Amino acid sequence: MTTSPEEHIIYDGRIKMPYTWAAGKTSSYFLTQLRDYGRLWGTRCPDCAMVYMPPRKNCPRCVVTDTTWVELPPRGVLETFTVVHFSEPSLQPMEPPYIYGIVRLDGADTGLTHLVSEIEPNRLRSGMRMEAAFKKLEQRRGEITDLLYFRPEGGGRQ
Ligand SMILES: [Zn+2]
């Protein structure tokens, strides 16, 4: 048996790499407030008054670092959305089709990307009013998924 020096053997494989990372001061406050109280906090720039959700320590427009906290209501407007038909259980346990949306909470100038549920995809419209659905207190872990998803304001299908 001879071996060609040009032969390249290729294997298909997946690498699962456990890792940890520090959320940082701003995200840690946001996540602990979400976990402990089901509250959503954004940050406001002292110069341009822009309200960021998710919160940012810095305003990228003004290059200031002293944004202040502002509590936002758990409701707002669906800015845009997409329906996902691809299954990747290791990344997203939702069964397709599922919906990702960008919801701009009332009082915020930027939107939060998250799951949207309790509505058929063909009934979704940009501009719809949405409200947050949270995990039960005892199930929260200080993760963005403590906010389960957004649903039509007043409740989606039950
Ligand atoms: Zn600013």
Residues whose N, C-alpha, C, O or C-beta is under 5 A from the ligand:
A	BS01	ZN	C45 D47 C48 A49 M50 C59 R61 C62
